[in-house]
Amino acid sequence: MDKLLVHGGATLRGSINISGSKNASLPILAASLLTDQEVIIRRVPDVSDTNYMVQIISALGGEIERSSGTVRIHNKTISDTAPYDLVRRMRASICVMGPLLARTGRAVVSLPGGCIIGDRPVDLHLRGLEALGATTEFDSGNIIITAPKGGLKGAEINLRGTHGPTVLGTDNVMMAAVFAEGTTVIESAAAEPEVEDLANFLNGLGAKIEGAGTRRITIQGVTSLRGVEHTVIPDRIEAGTFMAAAVIAGEGVTLNRICREHMTAITKVFEDCGHRLAFNEAGDRVTIHRGENPVGAEIVTSPYPGYPTDMQAQMTAVFATTPGISVVKDTIFPQRFMHCAEMKRMGADIKVDAGTAIIKGVKELSAAPVMASDLRASAALVLAGLAAKGTTTISRLYHIDRGYEHIDEKLLQLSAHVERVKE
């Protein structure tokens, strides 16, 4: 098991390339199960979550080649049962349920694992698939879902959940509906760019999907799909994380391969805090300049196009040394504040109550040994380490490796002083 040593005080400068989106890659990889033709997916990040998904597809019968961010997949014949030992490792493995059901008529998937950050029920996924005519049962920790004899039928489905639309639920129903007879309409669909990217991939295969990126998606069922080549969109959360690093410890950091239009809520907060973001005309490159007199802000997470829950921990690290009072409220995962206790050990002034963190900026943090609790919390602790005096040791680095491609190497490119070592 690895840990990361972050030697605070270094000034970040230079440029890096942002990777393809982890959250887009996972359902797109799963969607390859829908076709028996070869697909080529480019800019798939080399992170443990995509590695697990590739292993799941291989275990289901897929033939896979992976090289330099490009994944070739040929699913000539596939099984309907996803292996427990792989599914348990990440929550997004539930994405194979929709395509398996659509292509084989049956899906057996264990209840998935992943970050422990509060309730993430799969009931909306099942409700949507049942609306298409499927039946579900639970046996020995597995979800067994079966299509009716005549196949899935199009339906009108509302996927509104307690905390807003479900991203993976929208993905699952959209994939299953590709082969459903007739027309399927998903109301209260997730509008995230990653959902739209999945729809673009499916349409490239020959699906007929309209409205992805809005709250209403319409799918006209088809009977067969072809192969396709597809390039995954940039990772807006990785880009936001490195923007945070730049305003904490940077001096003119440039990020390449971004998508400005996907990051409006994130960039607005940085600009409201007094930092300057200089984009090129195409919106795929930005240089971040730390503000001379930064101020705090209030953010409230909400479904896209609102502020993403996946960026609140990183902004907490930014606010920890930003003068004034800042407030972070997470309406999506109100329990997602375990990183705050670790930051307090580094001298941060944070109070957490009822899904809200109130941060009073301090002049400087002090290095300490800290422990990552989930993917984004681990990134936040790395950011805090950049702002701290001394060497911060971050344990459980496997959390960050789930979603950030070679984060230590990218930080080194920006002149940060970091070391990956064995526990």
ZAVEXSE-18490 format. One record per residue: residue in three letters; x, y, z of N, C-alpha, C in turn. Coordinates in steps of 0.001 Angstrom, whole numbers, padded with zeros to 6 digits, always signed. Example, Ala and Ser with C-alpha at 12.3 -4.5 7.8 and 13.67 -1.06 7.14 Angstrom:
ala+013190-005690+007800+012300-004500+007800+013200-003300+007800/ser+012850-002250+007080+013670-001060+007140+012900+000030+007870/
REM end
This chain:
met+000843-001194+000000+000000+000000+000000+000881+001249+000000/asp+000521+002233-000833+001333+003444-000961+000815+004567-000070/lys+001715+005496+000216+001330+006752+000854+002043+007872+000112/leu+001559+009088+000307+002127+010237-000392+002694+011216+000614/leu+003928+011632+000373+004556+012678+001172+004462+013984+000392/val+003834+014974+000995+003691+016286+000360+004512+017282+001167/his+005572+017790+000557+006437+018771+001215+005905+020161+000865/gly+005305+020815+001835+004662+022102+001595+005651+023213+001302/gly+005138+024286+000728+005960+025471+000496+006437+025649-000925/ala+006307+024628-001768+006753+024760-003156+005762+025618-003948/thr+006274+026340-004918+005419+027134-005806+005158+026346-007084/leu+003888+026152-007403+003526+025407-008602+003569+026327-009818/arg+004150+025821-010886+004177+026564-012156+004345+025561-013290/gly+003993+026013-014505+004101+025119-015652+002734+024692-016157/ser+002697+023607-016931+001442+023150-017519+001340+021632-017484/ile+000104+021145-017463-000176+019709-017518-001385+019487-018430/asn-001536+018243-018874-002716+017842-019628-003719+017184-018693/ile-004979+017567-018804-006041+016950-018024-006452+015647-018703/ser-006715+014631-017918-007058+013306-018436-008511+013247-018891/gly-008846+012161-019573-010239+011898-019896-011022+011629-018627/ser-012320+011851-018690-013175+011764-017508-013341+010333-017011/lys-013017+010125-015750-013265+008831-015121-014751+008528-015079/asn-015550+009526-014714-016988+009302-014554-017716+009123-015883/ala-017115+009545-016982-017672+009254-018304-017172+007909-018818/ser-015909+007603-018537-015309+006368-019052-016006+005117-018536/leu-016384+005117-017258-016928+003892-016662-018219+003430-017339/pro-019252+004280-017473-020453+003808-018169-020227+003560-019657/ile-019314+004299-020279-019028+004061-021696-018384+002690-021883/leu-017447+002342-021005-016863+000996-021053-017950-000058-020877/ala-018835+000165-019898-019926-000786-019659-020835-000892-020877/ala-021082+000228-021546-021979+000247-022706-021434-000560-023875/ser-020130-000820-023881-019561-001652-024948-020172-003046-024949/leu-020735-003464-023804-021362-004783-023696-022605-004906-024570/leu-023151-003791-025021-024380-003817-025819-024162-004332-027240/thr-022939-004250-027744-022692-004614-029136-021705-005765-029251/asp-021880-006583-030292-020930-007667-030550-019856-007233-031547/gln-019846-005941-031889-018831-005397-032787-017728-004704-031979/glu-016567-004531-032598-015435-003915-031901-015669-002424-031684/val-015329-001952-030497-015364-000523-030207-013970-000077-029771/ile-013662+001171-030066-012380+001764-029671-012690+003022-028871/ile-012208+003073-027644-012487+004197-026752-011158+004856-026391/arg-011038+006128-026691-009783+006852-026473-009875+007767-025249/arg-008713+008066-024701-008557+008939-023530-009274+008372-022301/val-009166+007068-022143-009645+006426-020917-008536+006565-019876/pro-008789+007209-018733-007714+007427-017761-007238+006124-017130/asp-005952+006076-016844-005352+004906-016205-005500+005043-014691/val-006684+004691-014201-006983+004740-012767-007558+003394-012361/ser-007572+003115-011070-007990+001784-010635-009439+001490-010985/asp-010321+002500-010957-011724+002250-011284-011901+001788-012733/thr-011215+002421-013679-011338+001964-015068-010676+000604-015242/asn-009608+000350-014484-008980-000969-014539-009941-002050-014064/tyr-010683-001772-012989-011673-002736-012502-012761-002970-013545/met-013236-001896-014184-014290-002059-015186-013796-002891-016362/val-012566-002662-016788-011985-003466-017865-011909-004932-017444/gln-011528-005181-016192-011465-006556-015699-012845-007206-015657/ile-013866-006418-015275-015233-006951-015242-015678-007351-016644/ile-015433-006481-017623-015827-006781-019001-015086-008011-019508/ser-013802-008114-019180-013026-009285-019574-013592-010556-018944/ala-013959-010477-017660-014532-011640-016975-015880-012040-017568/leu-016584-011071-018145-017875-011353-018784-017713-011952-020183/gly-016463-011983-020671-016205-012595-021975-015622-011667-023013/gly-015406-010411-022669-014894-009457-023638-013423-009664-023954/glu-013055-009382-025207-011658-009394-025626-011171-007948-025609/ile-010117-007675-024836-009723-006286-024581-008234-006088-024817/glu-007907-004976-025483-006528-004507-025597-006490-003078-025073/arg-005492-002775-024249-005393-001432-023677-003978-000917-023843/ser-003856+000291-024409-002537+000865-024631-002632+002378-024707/ser-001853+003068-023880-001726+004533-023933-003062+005260-023958/gly-003950+004877-023072-005229+005568-022958-006292+005112-023933/thr-005959+004188-024835-006930+003667-025801-007306+002239-025437/val-008607+001974-025396-009108+000638-025067-009889+000102-026259/arg-009474-001063-026756-010207-001773-027808-010968-002925-027164/ile-012257-003013-027440-013093-004038-026821-013909-004734-027897/his-013930-006069-027835-014762-006859-028743-015530-007876-027902/asn-016798-007600-027685-017656-008469-026866-018495-009368-027775/lys-017846-010377-028350-018555-011271-029274-019669-012017-028547/thr-019315-012683-027478-020292-013387-026638-019999-013032-025190/ile-021046-012844-024398-020843-012428-023012-021718-013230-022065/ser-021259-013301-020829-022025-013905-019739-022989-012870-019176/asp-023965-013342-018396-024905-012402-017772-024598-012150-016299/thr-023485-012722-015800-023190-012646-014367-021858-011950-014120/ala-021895-010799-013473-020678-010048-013156-020040-010614-011889/pro-018721-010810-011875-018058-011452-010738-018038-010578-009484/tyr-018403-011177-008367-018496-010452-007097-017171-009828-006692/asp-016062-010559-006854-014778-010068-006347-014338-008780-007030/leu-014858-008500-008229-014551-007241-008908-015626-006189-008664/val-016892-006594-008730-018001-005650-008553-017946-004976-007192/arg-017549-005717-006166-017559-005176-004802-016580-004021-004617/arg-015656-003861-005552-014596-002871-005373-014997-001453-005750/met-016059-001295-006537-016447+000071-006901-017928+000147-007218/arg-018497+001281-006852-019927+001502-006999-020369+001550-008456/ala-019549+002117-009332-019948+002283-010733-020067+000965-011477/ser-019652-000139-010854-019815-001441-011500-021286-001776-011729/ile-022177-001084-011013-023613-001290-011215-024009-000939-012650/cys-023150-000184-013350-023429+000227-014737-023531-000940-015707/val-023015-002103-015349-023111-003231-016283-024513-003831-016283/met-025328-003470-015296-026649-004084-015157-027540-003788-016366/gly-027617-002530-016771-028469-002155-017898-028075-002828-019200/pro-026798-002740-019605-026410-003386-020865-026515-004904-020840/leu-026207-005546-019707-026362-007002-019629-027819-007403-019797/leu-028707-006680-019118-030136-006963-019225-030609-006797-020666/ala-030176-005713-021311-030634-005431-022669-030135-006468-023668/arg-028876-006888-023510-028304-007782-024527-028595-009256-024266/thr-028554-009685-022992-028723-011111-022696-030092-011446-022126/gly-030843-010426-021705-032147-010672-021099-032088-010947-019614/arg-030881-010915-019052-030728-011212-017619-029425-010583-017131/ala-029434-010103-015903-028223-009555-015299-028150-009983-013844/val-027000-010508-013453-026748-010868-012061-025556-010035-011597/val-025811-009107-010698-024783-008160-010264-024830-008040-008750/ser-023675-008165-008105-023609-007984-006656-023829-006522-006309/leu-024355-006277-005126-024443-004896-004657-023031-004336-004611/pro-022789-003180-005237-021428-002703-005453-020808-002034-004245/gly-019467-001856-004343-018724-001145-003306-018385+000257-003769/gly-017223+000786-003291-016823+002153-003651-016633+002991-002410/cys-016638+004298-002569-016449+005207-001439-017588+005089-000440/ile-017256+005167+000833-018270+005152+001881-018577+006602+002240/ile-019527+007221+001560-019836+008635+001830-021329+008845+001969/gly-021997+007909+002584-023429+008087+002810-024252+007167+001936/asp-025552+007302+002024-026472+006427+001302-026406+006679-000201/arg-026204+005616-000950-026210+005687-002412-027051+004521-002915/pro-028357+004558-002733-029197+003409-003050-029305+003157-004544/val-029576+001882-004888-029763+001517-006288-031244+001359-006616/asp-032112+001776-005702-033543+001560-005932-034048+002297-007169/leu-033485+003475-007470-033924+004207-008657-033534+003473-009938/his-032367+002828-009930-031961+002016-011075-032998+000917-011315/leu-033325+000212-010234-034240-000926-010350-035638-000472-010744/arg-036076+000649-010184-037398+001171-010527-037483+001482-012020/gly-036419+002059-012548-036402+002382-013970-036407+001149-014846/leu-035615+000140-014471-035555-001085-015266-036857-001879-015163/glu-037471-001848-013985-038767-002523-013821-039845-001856-014667/ala-039746-000537-014846-040714+000164-015693-040619-000298-017145/leu-039455-000814-017534-039279-001357-018882-039780-002794-018987/gly-040249-003342-017859-040811-004692-017860-039981-005736-017160/ala-038810-005362-016649-037944-006333-015984-038475-006687-014598/thr-038104-007863-014119-038414-008277-012750-037109-008401-011980/thr-037149-008080-010691-035941-008127-009875-036144-008997-008652/glu-035052-009610-008224-035041-010354-006970-033643-010256-006374/phe-033551-010509-005091-032271-010472-004395-031961-011861-003853/asp-030721-012296-004046-030322-013618-003570-028843-013595-003207/ser-028557-013860-001946-027171-013964-001463-026331-012740-001815/gly-026919-011555-001666-026193-010323-001931-026164-009916-003384/asn-026816-010688-004250-026863-010370-005677-028208-009770-006062/ile-028172-008861-007031-029390-008400-007694-029547-009242-008953/ile-030678-009914-009086-030963-010703-010285-032122-010029-011002/ile-031870-009560-012192-032890-008820-012929-033094-009484-014286/thr-034357-009705-014628-034694-010512-015800-035692-009781-016690/ala-035445-009809-017988-036371-009210-018955-037540-010154-019203/pro-038715-009634-019554-039854-010499-019871-039604-011265-021171/lys-040412-012297-021421-040216-013145-022603-040222-012351-023902/gly-041078-011378-023998-041152-010586-025226-040114-009491-025324/gly-039226-009390-024331-038210-008349-024321-038682-007095-023607/leu-037774-006177-023396-038093-004922-022719-038983-004049-023601/lys-039853-003277-022957-040778-002393-023663-040534-000950-023225/gly-040623-000034-024167-040461+001378-023851-041498+001858-022848/ala-041130+002863-022065-042028+003376-021022-041625+004800-020674/glu-042511+005487-019952-042174+006787-019378-041716+006561-017947/ile-040547+007085-017608-039908+006788-016328-039455+008087-015684/asn-039775+008273-014407-039312+009437-013660-038235+008982-012681/leu-037035+009525-012823-035899+009102-012003-035545+010110-010913/arg-036490+010948-010542-036239+011919-009482-036012+011198-008165/gly-034906+011516-007492-034603+010936-006196-034666+011971-005092/thr-034405+011544-003877-034477+012429-002716-033535+013617-002850/his-032328+013369-003364-031322+014424-003486-031125+014850-004940/gly-032128+014622-005785-032024+015033-007176-031905+013844-008105/pro-031638+014095-009386-031537+013017-010372-030363+012090-010069/thr-030466+010855-010506-029396+009876-010334-028606+009739-011630/val-027303+009972-011554-026470+009918-012753-026347+008483-013259/leu-025889+007579-012396-025715+006195-012830-027051+005531-013131/gly-028103+005930-012420-029431+005407-012721-029884+005820-014111/thr-029640+007089-014461-029949+007557-015814-029157+006762-016847/asp-027868+006541-016560-027023+005758-017468-027589+004357-017674/asn-027923+003687-016576-028397+002305-016655-029682+002186-017458/val-030644+003054-017167-031933+002992-017866-031752+003349-019340/met-030922+004343-019618-030688+004744-021008-030071+003594-021802/met-029109+002890-021202-028477+001769-021897-029461+000626-022118/ala-030251+000303-021097-031224-000781-021235-032273-000450-022286/ala-032674+000819-022347-033751+001234-023250-033341+001234-024717/val-032044+001151-024987-031574+001139-026374-032218-000003-027162/phe-032407-001170-026510-033009-002327-027175-034475-002535-026804/ala-035057-001624-026018-036465-001771-025634-037369-001413-026814/glu-038392-002214-027021-039316-001967-028130-040096-000675-027901/gly-040140+000176-028910-040897+001417-028799-040056+002560-028255/thr-040731+003496-027611-040088+004728-027146-040033+004775-025627/thr-038867+005119-025105-038690+005327-023666-038417+006803-023421/val-039086+007361-022435-038859+008756-022045-038417+008770-020586/ile-037243+009322-020330-036740+009461-018959-036957+010900-018522/glu-037813+011086-017533-038043+012402-016935-037161+012541-015698/ser-036835+013777-015341-035925+014048-014216-034605+013310-014402/ala-034149+013257-015640-032871+012613-015942-031719+013479-015448/ala-030600+012844-015128-029383+013592-014819-028896+014276-016093/ala-028431+015517-015962-028020+016309-017131-026509+016482-017212/glu-025754+015735-016406-024303+015885-016364-023661+015659-017734/pro-022543+016328-018010-021832+016117-019279-021459+014658-019505/glu-021220+013925-018413-020851+012519-018544-022007+011684-019090/val-023248+012055-018734-024427+011380-019285-024540+011674-020779/glu-024307+012924-021140-024365+013308-022555-023286+012590-023360/asp-022103+012421-022758-021021+011722-023455-021396+010262-023696/leu-022022+009631-022701-022495+008256-022878-023506+008182-024020/ala-024440+009127-024055-025446+009139-025126-024785+009309-026491/asn-023763+010149-026570-023047+010328-027837-022370+009030-028270/phe-021807+008305-027306-021201+007004-027607-022258+006025-028117/leu-023392+005965-027415-024470+005054-027813-025011+005412-029195/asn-025183+006690-029459-025645+007107-030788-024627+006743-031866/gly-023357+006795-031506-022324+006362-032441-022438+004883-032776/leu-022939+004101-031802-023168+002673-032025-024400+002414-032890/gly-025258+003425-033016-026487+003245-033779-027751+003407-032972/ala-027625+003788-031702-028808+004052-030879-029484+005341-031348/lys-030725+005531-030913-031486+006733-031270-031912+007441-029988/ile-031040+008331-029512-031247+009022-028239-031250+010524-028484/glu-032237+011198-027927-032325+012653-028011-032529+013233-026616/gly-031997+014427-026402-032241+015136-025148-031221+014914-024060/ala-030208+014084-024291-029180+013880-023266-028497+015213-022973/gly-028293+015502-021696-027799+016807-021273-028920+017706-020803/thr-030172+017206-020911-031340+017911-020375-032036+016978-019384/arg-033112+017465-018789-033840+016656-017804-034819+015666-018456/arg-034910+015692-019779-035832+014780-020480-035094+014107-021635/ile-034924+012809-021529-034211+012041-022548-035194+011087-023217/thr-035155+011051-024541-036023+010159-025306-035170+009136-026052/ile-035529+007857-025905-034805+006771-026560-035772+005975-027425/gln-035485+005897-028701-036264+005060-029617-035520+003736-029763/gly-036153+002636-029400-035483+001346-029414-035027+000916-030799/val-033884+000238-030844-033357-000331-032092-033147-001829-031883/thr-032834-002541-032953-032680-004001-032857-031232-004454-032947/ser-030330-003574-033375-028923-003966-033475-028039-002729-033382/leu-026775-002969-033041-025796-001891-032929-024536-002274-033685/arg-023732-001280-034024-022483-001491-034742-021309-001157-033816/gly-020105-001111-034376-018939-000657-033639-018761+000847-033788/val-017837+001418-033012-017616+002860-033078-016258+003197-032471/glu-015702+004351-032857-014543+004937-032185-015026+006187-031465/his-014591+006353-030223-015101+007460-029403-013980+007996-028524/thr-013949+009315-028351-012987+009956-027454-013727+010516-026247/val-013295+010133-025059-013942+010531-023806-013699+012019-023535/ile-014699+012691-022976-014579+014115-022635-013547+014320-021526/pro-013025+015554-021381-012075+015840-020299-012711+015692-018920/asp-011883+015405-017942-012350+015228-016566-012468+016592-015879/arg-013689+017066-015736-013915+018403-015161-013552+018444-013676/ile-013626+017306-012983-013284+017292-011559-011771+017307-011371/glu-011045+016578-012207-009587+016660-012144-009138+018081-012471/ala-009752+018681-013486-009401+020061-013842-009675+021001-012678/gly-010828+020845-012030-011156+021676-010877-010190+021477-009728/thr-009746+020239-009541-008793+019938-008467-007460+020644-008711/phe-006985+020630-009947-005717+021311-010239-005882+022827-010262/met-007076+023324-010565-007336+024756-010384-007187+025122-008913/ala-007711+024249-008049-007587+024481-006608-006125+024483-006183/ala-005344+023537-006709-003914+023503-006392-003232+024793-006838/ala-003641+025299-007997-003025+026515-008537-003312+027735-007682/val-004532+027847-007136-004840+029028-006322-004293+028878-004904/ile-004012+027651-004475-003414+027434-003159-001919+027719-003186/ala-001233+027221-004220+000233+027289-004200+000840+027626-005554/gly+000051+028129-006487+000547+028299-007839+000953+029707-008214/glu+001591+029766-009366+002027+031038-009943+001956+030880-011457/gly+000764+031025-012020+000597+030881-013462+000593+029450-013939/val-000267+028612-013383-000399+027214-013799-001358+027130-014989/thr-000980+026343-016004-001807+026172-017195-002304+024733-017295/leu-003601+024587-017564-004214+023272-017748-004657+023139-019197/asn-004191+022086-019863-004576+021802-021243-005631+020697-021286/arg-006335+020611-022390-007349+019571-022619-008483+019651-021597/ile-009039+020821-021437-010200+020977-020570-011414+021302-021444/cys-012576+021399-020819-013782+021847-021519-014440+022919-020662/arg-014275+024172-021078-014751+025307-020278-016249+025231-019996/glu-017046+024847-021000-018498+024885-020830-018986+023876-019795/his-018192+022847-019499-018579+021869-018483-018250+022340-017070/met-017526+023456-016942-016965+023852-015651-017472+025196-015149/thr-018581+025658-015676-019052+027007-015355-019228+027229-013859/ala-019876+026284-013170-020124+026448-011733-018818+026463-010945/ile-017864+025630-011361-016575+025551-010668-015775+026833-010870/thr-015664+027274-012115-014839+028453-012394-015439+029721-011792/lys-016762+029785-011711-017399+030971-011131-016981+031160-009675/val-016886+030067-008918-016490+030178-007511-015065+030708-007396/phe-014151+030180-008211-012775+030688-008172-012732+032179-008497/glu-013484+032584-009500-013493+033999-009882-014153+034860-008813/asp-015218+034345-008184-015866+035084-007096-014918+035281-005915/cys-013971+034359-005758-012999+034458-004660-011842+035400-005002/gly-011832+035922-006226-010809+036894-006595-009670+036349-007426/his-009761+035094-007851-008710+034508-008676-009017+034756-010156/arg-007971+034777-010976-008155+035086-012398-007906+033847-013244/leu-008857+033540-014116-008752+032397-015015-008735+032922-016449/ala-007658+032654-017167-007513+033136-018544-007651+031957-019507/phe-008801+031878-020184-009071+030795-021128-008645+031195-022536/asn-008260+030215-023337-008067+030490-024759-009430+030534-025447/glu-009436+030943-026708-010706+031142-027419-011492+029839-027552/ala-010798+028724-027725-011472+027432-027896-012039+026892-026588/gly-011591+027443-025460-012080+026979-024168-011511+025648-023732/asp-010376+025236-024349-009781+023956-023967-008439+024121-023252/arg-008097+025359-022908-006882+025627-022133-007133+026815-021222/val-006595+026753-020005-006777+027848-019058-005497+028037-018254/thr-005174+029294-017973-004078+029623-017063-004681+030276-015832/ile-004281+029763-014661-004867+030209-013396-003869+031101-012675/his-004324+032289-012292-003503+033233-011534-004165+033450-010175/arg-003422+033172-009118-003953+033369-007770-004229+034852-007521/gly-005386+035146-006927-005730+036523-006624-004826+037121-005560/glu-004555+038416-005669-003696+039077-004683-004390+039204-003339/asn-005691+039387-003355-006458+039517-002114-007691+038607-002164/pro-007476+037286-002087-008606+036358-002200-009567+036485-001028/val-010810+036174-001290-011852+036224-000259-012601+034900-000246/gly-013302+034666+000848-014082+033443+000986-015360+033488+000173/ala-016094+032389+000208-017338+032303-000557-018245+031268+000094/glu-019457+031194-000402-020402+030161+000025-020761+029311-001182/ile-020643+027992-001039-021056+027099-002122-022074+026103-001588/val-023021+025788-002439-024046+024789-002134-024055+023807-003294/thr-023786+022539-003008-023755+021558-004089-025162+021279-004598/ser-025252+020989-005877-026533+020627-006483-026250+019912-007793/pro-027240+019210-008343-027025+018511-009616-026601+019474-010719/tyr-025888+018963-011701-025448+019765-012840-026641+020462-013485/pro-026505+021748-013807-025281+022546-013915-024852+023255-012629/gly-025354+022811-011487-024955+023398-010219-023557+022972-009806/tyr-023165+023388-008603-021812+023093-008123-021704+021610-007770/pro-020689+020901-008276-020618+019448-008084-020166+019039-006687/thr-020844+018051-006136-020432+017505-004839-019002+016980-004885/asp-018561+016524-006061-017210+015986-006190-016116+017046-006078/met-016494+018344-005967-015497+019399-005801-015562+020088-004449/gln-016505+019704-003592-016648+020463-002345-015473+020240-001388/ala-014925+019023-001339-013798+018769-000434-012577+019588-000844/gln-012319+019664-002146-011173+020427-002632-011327+021916-002319/met-012555+022434-002437-012763+023849-002116-012643+024102-000620/thr-012963+023099+000182-012751+023237+001624-011269+023452+001909/ala-010404+022737+001173-008957+022924+001330-008539+024326+000897/val-009125+024829-000180-008831+026200-000625-009250+027203+000439/phe-010463+027036+000961-010997+027982+001943-010238+027935+003268/ala-009548+026816+003543-008849+026668+004824-007804+027756+005038/thr-007216+028262+003936-006218+029336+004064-006643+030604+003310/thr-007930+030716+003015-008468+031930+002395-009003+032855+003482/pro-008596+034115+003531-009078+035023+004581-010602+035118+004610/gly-011136+035207+005818-012575+035369+005978-013294+034063+006252/ile-014613+034136+006233-015471+032987+006517-016022+032427+005209/ser-015920+031118+005041-016499+030441+003883-017453+029360+004365/val-018436+029049+003545-019438+028042+003899-019563+027043+002752/val-019543+025763+003101-019728+024691+002118-020883+023826+002587/lys-021949+023782+001796-023113+022954+002124-023284+021904+001037/asp-023325+020630+001443-023494+019543+000478-024901+018983+000585/thr-025728+019268-000410-027114+018783-000412-027235+017411-001067/ile-026167+016950-001723-026193+015652-002405-025789+014542-001443/phe-024617+014703-000812-024128+013752+000191-023778+014528+001462/pro-024763+014776+002329-024539+015605+003523-023516+015034+004497/gln-023180+013753+004355-022203+013142+005269-020776+013202+004727/arg-020578+013886+003625-019294+013849+002923-018315+014887+003469/phe-018034+014815+004762-017146+015810+005373-016078+015168+006259/met-015756+013910+005994-014764+013239+006832-013372+013840+006690/his-013110+014506+005577-011814+015150+005381-011605+016317+006340/cys-012702+016888+006835-012582+018078+007691-011864+017762+009001/ala-012132+016590+009561-011459+016205+010811-009954+016102+010603/glu-009544+015588+009443-008114+015480+009153-007496+016858+008930/met-008216+017743+008263-007703+019105+008057-007576+019861+009373/lys-008482+019597+010288-008396+020252+011601-007123+019830+012322/arg-006675+018614+012088-005408+018165+012679-004233+018945+012105/met-004431+019541+010940-003394+020351+010305-003527+021827+010672/gly-004487+022150+011536-004651+023524+011992-005776+024285+011337/ala-006563+023624+010484-007695+024305+009847-008774+024591+010883/asp-009465+025704+010709-010553+026104+011608-011876+025802+010895/ile-012423+024616+011161-013623+024148+010460-014622+023602+011472/lys-015867+023987+011305-016953+023420+012100-017961+022803+011143/val-018348+021559+011429-019283+020844+010561-020547+020528+011334/asp-021683+020849+010719-022965+020546+011354-024037+020397+010280/ala-024743+019279+010330-025909+019045+009465-025604+019272+007985/gly-024520+018669+007509-024202+018755+006093-023606+020068+005641/thr-023157+020884+006596-022573+022190+006269-021258+022375+007010/ala-020243+022837+006298-018954+023166+006906-018770+024678+006886/ile-018411+025227+008043-018097+026653+008150-016597+026757+008375/ile-015913+027424+007458-014453+027472+007477-013985+028905+007712/lys-013171+029076+008736-012537+030363+008988-011086+030251+008545/gly-010721+031026+007534-009385+030908+006970-008286+031231+007959/val-007239+030401+007968-006072+030642+008814-004896+031021+007914/lys-003871+031606+008525-002732+032076+007741-001945+030926+007146/glu-001823+029836+007910-000980+028734+007455-001427+027440+008117/leu-001335+026337+007391-001582+025015+007954-000257+024397+008368/ser-000332+023421+009251+000856+022698+009709+000776+021251+009246/ala+001876+020727+008766+001898+019354+008268+001559+018369+009375/ala+000938+017264+008986+000573+016215+009936+000343+014927+009161/pro+000451+013780+009832+000040+012531+009180-001482+012476+009116/val-002039+012255+007931-003490+012231+007761-003885+010987+006972/met-005174+010658+007046-005671+009440+006425-006836+009762+005497/ala-006748+009323+004251-007814+009552+003279-008994+008634+003568/ser-010207+009168+003405-011422+008382+003660-012192+008067+002386/asp-011989+008851+001335-012632+008591+000050-011852+009311-001038/leu-012286+009156-002262-011552+009682-003414-011315+011184-003336/arg-012376+011967-003197-012220+013425-003232-011618+013957-001937/ala-011874+013286-000813-011242+013679+000447-009728+013546+000350/ser-009265+012493-000303-007823+012300-000440-007208+013422-001270/ala-007908+013855-002324-007409+014980-003123-007351+016249-002287/ala-008363+016452-001449-008395+017639-000591-007217+017652+000375/leu-006836+016492+000877-005712+016422+001812-004386+016697+001105/val-004271+016276-000147-003083+016627-000932-003002+018143-001097/leu-004129+018768-001406-004164+020227-001555-003792+020920-000249/ala-004322+020416+000852-003988+021000+002156-002498+020870+002431/gly-001922+019737+002019-000489+019529+002203+000349+020534+001439/leu-000126+020959+000271+000596+021970-000509+000661+023296+000232/ala-000378+023564+001043-000459+024835+001773+000186+024765+003149/ala+000611+023578+003570+001082+023381+004944+002593+023580+005073/lys+002992+023959+006255+004414+024061+006576+004898+022692+007025/gly+005919+022174+006348+006432+020856+006698+005953+019787+005725/thr+006108+018528+006133+005779+017391+005270+004536+016675+005765/thr+003519+016650+004939+002268+015960+005250+002315+014558+004658/thr+001981+013569+005471+001944+012176+005024+000495+011740+004877/ile+000120+011341+003670-001264+010941+003388-001307+009437+003172/ser-001985+008736+004074-002120+007282+003985-003384+006911+003215/arg-003479+005619+002889-004608+005092+002100-004683+005764+000729/leu-003545+005827+000080-003474+006516-001209-004285+005804-002293/tyr-004680+004562-002025-005486+003836-003014-006791+004564-003313/his-007266+005369-002376-008480+006144-002646-008257+007113-003809/ile-007146+007827-003776-006896+008825-004824-006592+008164-006158/asp-006001+006967-006113-005692+006251-007349-006948+005735-008043/arg-008073+005758-007362-009336+005355-007978-009760+006329-009077/gly-009404+007603-008933-009971+008585-009851-009031+009632-010405/tyr-007760+009640-009978-006802+010624-010494-005658+009884-011172/glu-005448+010193-012447-004416+009509-013222-003045+010096-012899/his-002224+009297-012206-000842+009681-011908-000759+011076-011294/ile-001522+011326-010243-001586+012674-009669-000232+013133-009152/asp+000569+012205-008608+001882+012587-008100+002796+013037-009242/glu+002714+012354-010387+003551+012730-011527+003141+014095-012084/lys+001845+014363-012111+001381+015661-012611+001789+016787-011666/leu+001733+016535-010368+002180+017544-009410+003678+017807-009558/leu+004454+016749-009795+005888+016920-010017+006151+017749-011273/gln+005327+017558-012311+005446+018371-013527+005271+019852-013225/leu+004470+020139-012188+004203+021532-011807+005165+022022-010728/ser+006233+021246-010483+007293+021613-009526+006891+021447-008068/ala+005816+020708-007798+005493+020375-006407+006530+019399-005873/his+006695+019386-004562+007613+018448-003917+006784+017340-003277/val+006578+016256-004029+005788+015127-003533+006552+013837-003789/glu+006298+012833-002938+006934+011528-003084+005916+010435-002793/arg+005830+009460-003682+005025+008267-003424+005952+007204-002841/val+005616+006715-001655+006444+005712-000984+005551+004586-000478/lys+006167+003462-000153+005433+002329+000391+005158+002543+001870/glu+004004+002058+002321+003646+002168+003741+004653+001381+004582/
REM end
